Amino acid sequence: MKRYFIPTILSGLALSTLGTGCHQPTNFAYTGPRVYLIKGTPNEVSDGLYELRDELNQHEIAAAVYSPDDWLKIVNTIDAKPDEEAILVGHGHGGFLATQVVRHYAQEHKMKFMKHVIVIDDFNKDWPYAETNAHNPEAAPLGHNSRRADNFLQKTAASEIHGTTLISTRNSNVAEEHPYYWYDNYWDGKAFTGQKIATTDVTNLNVDHESIDNNKEVLDRILTLCRRSALSPFHYTPVRHHPYVTQAPDNGQYGQPTQQAQSN
């Protein structure tokens, strides 16, 4: 028995060491699709993402808010249950991290599709010419493994370095290259073609970079997008949480799909 005692102790210590890492997966209250809400840096007010988190949780959709340096926390959470569908929402520098996570999983040896990526006023940190051409940010590449993407931006004189255009590497001239190709020619400004992601310009809502994620119209639109993407054939969504079903009247019976659902 003594021959096996020390290895058992050592293996137990190893497991306990692994279990106390700094980047443990997030524990969500609900199963099913998960919404990763990535806020901006401290000077980028991202309070609206907390409101989105609370609204999504009320509809029994797993959601959590992360800081833009929570790279390993997000990746470890996705890796812990790779069968769960991932929805990413990022504001400012958090939008950059959202595209980074997508490109990470675009690697051939680690292929995983992202259910939906929603970027709010992205700041393209990969852009090498920010100091010399600050008012014309280059487009940011988005991994071809994103099934759906939406890009919300504003253009005001006070925050012109934000609101980057997104271009998918799908159908691009670099589709067969590794997802970090832009570092190979970082200072050469290698041009590439790809599928431009449809952009929603909300400048007319009188928002700036610090307030775009707090605008009610923008928040409601993103909430609806998240709820619709969270509808999954692998997980049952209670009728009361369906985004396009009217509220139940006093008799407890839910109504017909709304006009918005019928038009989609």
Sequence and secondary structure as in RCSB ss.txt:
>XXXX:A:sequence
MKRYFIPTILSGLALSTLGTGCHQPTNFAYTGPRVYLIKGTPNEVSDGLYELRDELNQHEIAAAVYSPDDWLKIV
NTIDAKPDEEAILVGHGHGGFLATQVVRHYAQEHKMKFMKHVIVIDDFNKDWPYAETNAHNPEAAPLGHNSRRAD
NFLQKTAASEIHGTTLISTRNSNVAEEHPYYWYDNYWDGKAFTGQKIATTDVTNLNVDHESIDNNKEVLDRILTL
CRRSALSPFHYTPVRHHPYVTQAPDNGQYGQPTQQAQSN
>XXXX:A:secstr
 HHHHHHHHHHHHHHHHHTT SS     SS S EEEEE   TTS  HHHHHHHHHHHHTT EEEEE TT HHHHH
HHHHHSTTS EEEEEETHHHHHHHHHHHHTTSGGG   BSEEEEES   TT TTTTT TTS   EEE TTBS EE
EEE   GGGTT    EEESTTSTTTTS TTGGGTTTTTT     EE  EEE GGG   TTTGGG HHHHHHHHHH
HHHHT BTTB   GGG TTB    TTS    B HHHHH 
